[in-house]
Amino acid sequence: MTAASPQLTLTARLNLSAAEARRGIVRVHPEVLAALALREWDGVAVIGSRTTAAVIAATSDSAPTGIALLDELTLSNAGLKADAPVVLSPAVVHGATRVVVRGSALTSESVDEPTLRRALLGKVVSVADVVSLLPRDLGPDFATSGATRTLARSVGITWTNELLTVVGAEPAGPVSVQPNTAVLWADKNGALPAPSTADQPASAPAATATTVAPPPPPPARTVDELVGVDTQVDKLTEWLGLALDNPELLTTLGAQARLGVVLTGPPGVGKATVARAVCAGRELIYLDGPVTGAVESSARLAAVKAAAAQLVSRPTENGAVLLISDVEALLPAEADPVSALILDALRVAITAPRVALICTSSAPENLDPRLRDPDLCDRELSIGLPDNKIRRGLLSALLDKVPTETLDLAEIASRTPGFVAADLAALTREAALRAAARSARDGEPPKLIGSDLTGALEVIRPVSRSASPEVAVGSLTLEDVGDMVETKQALTEAVLWPLRHPDTFTRLGVDPPRGVLLYGPPGCGKTFVVRALAASGQLSVHSVKGAELMDKWVGSSEKAVRDLFDRARESAPSLIFLDEIDALAPRRGQSSDSGVGDRVVAALLTELDGVEPLRDVVVLGATNRPDLIDPALLRPGRLERLVFVPPPDAAARGDILRTSSKSVPLAEGISLDELALTLDGYSAADCAALLREAALAAMRRNIDAATVTADDVAAARDKVRPSLDPEQVENLRQYADKRGS
């Protein structure tokens, strides 16, 4: 900032936008931007009782010109309160070569420096500023997309509340965090790390590689401590032993003594951990794929070349290994010209004696296929989703040194389908936070108890379900579902029996049912019973409404179906719930949508009984128009169990009213069974709506009413009318009689 820089005094107001909370953005009117001679996303000095810096952006043209919208952290950093005057002026902001921050012990131990850099990318900071881990996510496209998922896995649900203090920055003055900035944690004593060659800017290829790809930390666990990956560890150890320790055996047999491996598996399953543990004792050079892939092409190539040169120049007697994590971010399937040069650099590197290349990928379908050429990574190892037994072992290992009382880890393992090692680590971390809060509150020695883990299950969500909406289950159970005996029995046999009694199916030589179709009039509890099933916690539920998968672009709908089933396989045992399935799979040849519906039905059939078997995944459809569904979906091996969900009779309506009235204080003298007898034609949803309206009638009568009286129920009867269509109900009964269900 120079003496001639324009300055404007505005009124500071708190920005209430949740999308911009604690992200270091100042919003002003476009005319103010022009007066300051600034463009959007430039740096701006914010002057209050102290001077800080932030990123400036425009509000709408209709916003007041004299107002500056600041988030709570920017207000605090400038020493301002809402409605106080604030001075804005252009700031000279340099790209940071080095930023040092201090955070809580949990955050500094859980978040590695590449993830920390991604979280702060694009932010303008000064020494003594307080910043959040929330990525900026606005303005120029910075590679912050992976930070959110990684932070949620590492820190847990509280990551959005974590705050950091900037304790050092180079050069001096306001700086912006760039892809080549070294973002470091202050040491445990609060001292700044001494500058080193690893912290220098990317002015030369070697410096670029060191900054973008810092050497990995020592492995948290040894090979002996790894759980559930014995086969993968043995195979990778054997391959490394032959290529690096006994290359002469391969050359004698006419094979090249080189090794390139792609480790695949869901995010968080432990691919890099396995590689680091197996490579213990060897020279290991590490490249962070997402961070390296975020920089411009020339810097990306320079980083890879520098790492390759380091790999070749420093092999020890035990050999050297180049580990590239999430390689699909560095070499995506949509290859650009620099990808060929990167592949060539890697190809040359692994021809050197006693060197190996290991790449990890959680999305191998998005990886440049040339990486799997015979002269590069010609071998692949897959680490699958942990089953119940492995999850129990992982929990035991994670809690091995934690003071606990007797824990039922088998119960927790059964309630965590789809959880990988990183998810279970986040679960135990959240449980530790709960135990620490209780210890601080009660003044007792810290100890982890069972309720800490079960409570953590309510907030920790596995990464395999991060792209699927959660099914709201509350405290429902199948016992809470009134009547519906046949429906509950069919779901128990198709969904819960294979989980609880797999040995019985094996002993009898049959496969469990693959799919169930629930059909019945609207409002009769088809979706409700699925919510109750999801509350069992023994399987992950992927809920999709039929129309959500339909897309006008050619191939997009089929891809959405494939992605849905892929997510279900990754989180198995799982349930795919297709609500309103008649909109997703209508009869083929009868639609006017350019064949989209026909192709979606074909994709569903392929997933249900195609070449790739569907193991530990049950498909559940719900509809009130079963006659519109393509008949091919209803054949054995697909949605083979057809269950009619009839309108509730008087006894069922009584059960539904009792379930719905658990939290409604009914006055004495109201007989729910007698009320149910008078509700002919009411669906389950109508019964619940009747009690809801009765409670509202009581509030209209007296806002301080303590009970719902018979007069309130009578008033509700006048407003809530039966919604069932007798003709539709009769047609569905005839369909059920015809199908024998």
Disulfide bonds with the S-S distance in Angstrom:
none
